[in-house]
């Protein structure tokens, strides 16, 4: 990649990394963090010679930024089939199956979405943060199915990351959960962080952070961690009396395990969730023996990323995608409908 020239005008008093990020050509897609790294590496020359301190005051004049070629990613390409909802030169939207990890980690070095994307579109990756890799801007858990968007270029990565950071990206999940969302439920109304909004929507607002004794889990808090907001709405109830539900969850923020932790905090743990779901034993009398057996045997958290929407970071077009429920969740809903009295609220369109 050729060197990039950035002119800093007289009178600009910003620190160097901030000034260069604001003045860099848009097509260069140089973020402030990327420029800070390049400055520290000695890849930036200013009017007074090489610069190595991104926090220093910028000097007026011409700066030459040597970006270089993207470094290869350690992860290896793997020919893993993908269900692609959309793809262009800047990004790709994938409908991820349950059981696939998004990013390589010590416990899952291969077979991940990143490995599959490296095989599918490696030739079109222009370099994210200096490495030839897919730009992961949000993740869904290994055992959660559904939609996520991945950037191919640094420019797309920055634009998408900004939308997820300011919560303007649309994300709607479908889940099968124990319990019932009922605005008349005094227990729910009495729990800290829970309020009901118009339309029977349950808003859950807490802090989320690492569990104090189990580093693999997240935990609700009200004095530490990161702000998190989930909205949940009942779509269909099962059982007499109702004890299992199909629910939609909309994310205002996107924290690790957010829906699973928030629903568990409300006493509405997801079916099949081995970490947060709790040892729920549904009533055979309420649901029927077959339905109870199907709930107990469900092998993963019953959570699906059903809708995803955002503004294309390069073209400005508004994009929206939807994914039907995967066969395992659809079959479980059929079992619940056939094994119980009629649900107490309308079915989700296309849920079966």
C-alpha positions in Angstrom: 0.0 0.0 0.0 1.4 3.4 -1.0 2.3 6.0 1.7 -0.4 8.3 2.8 0.2 12.1 3.0 -1.7 14.1 5.6 -1.4 17.9 5.8 -1.9 19.5 9.3 -2.8 23.2 8.9 -1.6 26.1 11.0 -3.4 26.7 14.3 -4.5 23.1 14.9 -3.5 22.3 18.5 -4.8 18.7 18.8 -2.6 15.8 19.9 -1.0 14.1 17.0 -2.9 10.9 16.7 -6.2 12.7 17.0 -5.2 15.3 14.4 -4.0 12.8 11.9 -7.1 10.6 12.3 -9.4 13.6 11.7 -7.4 14.8 8.7 -6.6 11.5 7.0 -8.3 10.8 3.6 -11.6 8.9 4.1 -10.5 6.1 1.7 -7.4 5.5 3.9 -9.7 4.2 6.7 -7.1 5.1 9.4 -8.6 5.0 12.9 -7.1 6.9 15.8 -6.1 3.6 17.4 -4.5 2.4 14.1 -2.6 5.7 13.8 -1.4 5.5 17.4 0.1 2.1 16.7 1.7 3.2 13.5 3.2 6.3 15.3 4.6 4.0 18.0 6.1 1.7 15.4 8.0 4.7 13.8 5.9 4.5 10.6 5.0 8.3 10.6 7.3 11.1 9.5 6.4 14.7 10.1 7.8 18.1 9.1 10.4 17.8 11.8 11.3 14.2 11.1 10.1 10.8 12.5 7.5 11.0 15.3 6.9 8.3 17.9 4.6 9.9 20.5 1.0 10.0 19.4 0.1 12.1 22.5 2.5 14.9 21.5 1.1 18.2 20.1 0.8 18.1 16.3 3.0 20.4 14.3 1.8 22.1 11.1 3.0 20.6 7.9 3.1 17.4 5.9 3.0 14.0 7.6 3.9 10.8 5.7 2.3 7.6 7.0 3.8 4.3 5.9 1.0 1.7 6.3 2.6 -1.3 4.7 0.9 -4.5 3.7 -1.5 -6.2 6.1 0.1 -8.8 8.3 -1.2 -12.4 7.8 -3.5 -13.7 10.5 -2.4 -16.7 12.5 -5.8 -18.4 12.0 -5.8 -20.7 8.9 -8.5 -20.8 6.2 -10.9 -23.7 6.5 -13.4 -24.8 3.8 -16.5 -24.7 6.1 -19.9 -24.1 4.5 -21.5 -20.8 5.3 -25.1 -19.6 4.9 -24.6 -16.0 3.5 -27.5 -13.5 3.8 -25.6 -10.7 2.0 -22.2 -9.9 0.7 -20.4 -7.1 -1.1 -16.9 -5.7 -1.3 -17.1 -4.2 2.1 -19.0 -6.6 4.4 -20.7 -9.9 4.7 -23.8 -11.0 6.7 -23.7 -14.6 7.8 -26.5 -16.8 9.3 -24.4 -18.7 11.9 -25.4 -22.2 12.9 -25.5 -23.2 16.6 -22.3 -24.9 17.7 -19.9 -22.6 15.7 -17.5 -20.3 17.6 -17.1 -16.9 16.0 -13.4 -16.2 16.7 -10.5 -18.6 17.4 -9.5 -18.9 21.0 -7.3 -21.3 23.0 -10.2 -23.7 23.5 -11.4 -23.4 19.9 -8.4 -22.8 17.6 -10.1 -23.9 14.5 -13.6 -24.7 13.0 -14.6 -21.1 13.8 -16.5 -18.5 11.7 -13.2 -16.6 11.2 -11.5 -19.8 9.8 -14.5 -20.2 7.4 -14.4 -16.5 6.3 -10.7 -16.6 5.6 -11.3 -19.4 3.1 -14.4 -17.8 1.7 -13.2 -14.2 1.2 -9.5 -14.0 2.0 -8.8 -12.4 -1.4 -11.1 -9.5 -0.7 -9.9 -8.6 2.8 -8.0 -5.3 2.7 -6.7 -5.4 6.2 -8.5 -4.7 9.5 -6.3 -2.9 12.0 -3.2 -3.8 10.0 -4.0 -7.5 9.7 -5.5 -9.4 6.8 -8.5 -10.6 8.7 -12.3 -10.4 8.9 -13.5 -7.5 11.1 -15.6 -8.9 13.9 -17.7 -6.0 15.2 -20.1 -8.1 17.3 -20.4 -11.7 18.4 -23.0 -14.2 19.2 -22.3 -17.2 21.6 -21.2 -20.5 20.2 -24.6 -22.2 20.9 -26.6 -19.2 19.7 -27.7 -19.3 16.1 -28.5 -16.5 13.7 -27.3 -13.3 12.0 -24.1 -11.3 12.4 -22.2 -8.9 10.1 -18.5 -9.0 9.5 -16.4 -6.3 7.9 -14.0 -6.9 5.0 -12.3 -3.5 5.0 -11.0 -1.2 7.7 -13.4 1.6 6.5 -16.4 -0.8 6.9 -15.1 -2.0 10.2 -14.9 1.5 11.7 -18.4 2.4 10.4 -20.1 -0.7 11.7 -18.2 -0.6 15.0 -19.5 3.0 15.5 -23.1 1.9 15.0 -22.8 -1.0 17.5 -21.1 1.4 19.9 -23.9 4.0 19.7 -26.6 1.3 19.8 -28.1 2.4 16.4 -27.8 -1.1 14.9 -31.0 -3.1 15.2 -30.9 -6.6 16.8 -33.9 -8.8 17.6 -33.6 -12.2 19.1 -36.1 -15.0 19.6 -35.8 -17.2 22.7 -37.7 -20.0 24.5 -37.7 -19.3 28.2 -39.1 -20.7 31.4 -41.6 -18.6 33.3 -43.9 -15.9 32.1 -43.7 -12.1 31.4 -46.8 -10.7 33.0 -47.1 -7.0 33.9 -49.3 -8.0 36.8 -46.6 -10.2 38.3 -45.7 -8.6 41.6 -42.4 -10.6 41.7 -41.2 -9.1 38.5 -42.3 -5.6 39.5 -40.3 -6.0 42.7 -37.0 -6.9 41.2 -34.3 -4.3 41.0 -33.5 -3.1 37.5 -36.9 -4.3 36.0 -39.7 -2.0 34.8 -42.6 -2.5 32.5 -43.0 -0.3 29.4 -46.1 0.2 27.3 -47.2 -2.9 25.4 -46.1 -5.3 28.2 -42.5 -4.9 27.3 -40.1 -5.8 30.2 -37.1 -3.5 30.3 -34.1 -4.9 32.2 -31.4 -2.4 33.1 -28.3 -3.4 35.1 -24.5 -3.4 35.0 -22.9 -6.5 33.7 -19.4 -7.8 34.5 -17.3 -10.8 35.3 -18.7 -13.1 37.9 -16.7 -12.6 41.1 -15.8 -16.3 41.5 -16.3 -17.8 38.0 -14.4 -16.0 35.3 -16.2 -17.8 32.6 -19.5 -16.3 33.6 -21.1 -12.8 33.6 -23.0 -11.4 36.5 -25.6 -8.7 37.2 -24.4 -5.8 39.3 -25.6 -2.3 40.2 -22.2 -0.8 41.1 -19.6 -2.2 38.7 -19.3 -3.4 35.2 -20.8 -2.0 32.0 -24.3 -0.6 31.5 -26.7 -3.1 29.8 -30.3 -2.8 28.7 -32.5 -5.6 27.3 -36.2 -5.4 26.3 -38.2 -8.6 26.4 -41.8 -9.2 25.2 -44.0 -12.2 25.4 -45.0 -13.7 22.0 -46.6 -17.0 22.9 -47.3 -18.8 26.2 -47.4 -22.6 26.8 -48.9 -24.6 29.5 -52.0 -24.5 31.8 -51.1 -22.6 33.8 -48.5 -20.9 31.4 -45.0 -21.8 32.4 -42.9 -21.6 29.2 -42.9 -18.9 26.6 -41.6 -17.8 23.2 -40.2 -14.3 23.8 -38.5 -11.6 21.7 -35.5 -9.8 23.1 -34.2 -6.5 21.7 -30.8 -5.3 22.6 -30.1 -1.7 23.4 -26.5 -2.6 24.4 -24.6 -5.7 23.4 -22.6 -7.2 26.3 -21.3 -10.7 26.7 -24.1 -13.2 27.4 -26.4 -10.2 28.0 -29.8 -11.8 27.1 -29.0 -15.0 29.0 -27.8 -13.2 32.1 -30.7 -10.6 32.1 -33.4 -13.2 31.6 -31.9 -15.3 34.4 -31.8 -12.2 36.7 -35.6 -11.9 36.0 -36.1 -15.5 36.9 -36.9 -16.3 33.2 -33.9 -18.5 32.3 -33.6 -19.7 28.7 -34.5 -23.3 28.0 -31.4 -25.4 27.5 -28.9 -22.9 29.0 -26.5 -24.9 31.1 -24.8 -21.8 32.6 -27.6 -19.4 33.5 -30.8 -21.3 32.8 -31.1 -22.9 36.3 -32.4 -26.4 37.1 -36.0 -25.8 36.1 -38.4 -28.7 36.2 -41.5 -27.9 34.2 -44.8 -29.4 35.3 -45.9 -32.4 33.3 -49.5 -31.6 34.3 -49.2 -28.1 32.8 -47.3 -29.0 29.7 -47.7 -32.7 28.9 -45.1 -35.5 29.3 -43.8 -35.2 25.7 -43.3 -31.4 25.9 -41.5 -31.7 29.3 -39.2 -34.4 27.9 -38.4 -32.2 24.8 -37.6 -29.3 27.1 -35.3 -31.4 29.2 -33.5 -32.8 26.2 -32.9 -29.5 24.3 -29.1 -29.4 23.9 -28.4 -25.7 23.8 -29.7 -22.3 25.0 -32.8 -21.7 22.9 -31.7 -18.4 21.5 -31.7 -17.2 17.9 -30.5 -13.9 16.4 -33.5 -13.4 14.1 -33.1 -9.9 12.8 -30.2 -7.6 12.1 -30.3 -4.1 10.6 -27.8 -1.3 10.1 -26.7 1.5 7.7 -24.2 0.3 5.2 -21.0 2.1 6.3 -19.8 2.9 2.8 -22.9 3.3 0.6 -25.2 4.7 3.3 -28.0 2.3 2.4 -30.2 1.0 5.2 -30.0 -2.8 5.3 -32.2 -5.2 7.1 -32.1 -9.0 7.3 -34.1 -11.8 8.9 -33.4 -15.4 9.7 -36.1 -18.1 10.2 -35.9 -20.1 13.4 -33.5 -23.1 13.1 -35.0 -26.6 12.9 -34.3 -27.5 16.5 -36.1 -24.4 18.0 -39.0 -24.8 15.5 -39.4 -28.4 16.4 -39.4 -27.6 20.1 -42.2 -25.0 19.6 -44.2 -27.5 17.6 -43.9 -29.9 20.5 -45.0 -27.3 23.0 -48.0 -26.3 20.9 -49.1 -29.9 20.3 -48.5 -31.0 23.9 -50.3 -28.2 25.7 -53.5 -26.2 25.6 -53.6 -23.3 23.1 -51.1 -20.6 23.7 -52.4 -17.5 25.5 -51.0 -15.0 23.0 -50.6 -14.9 19.2 -47.9 -16.9 17.6 -44.8 -15.3 16.2 -45.2 -15.1 12.4 -43.0 -17.7 10.7 -41.9 -19.2 14.0 -42.9 -22.7 13.1 
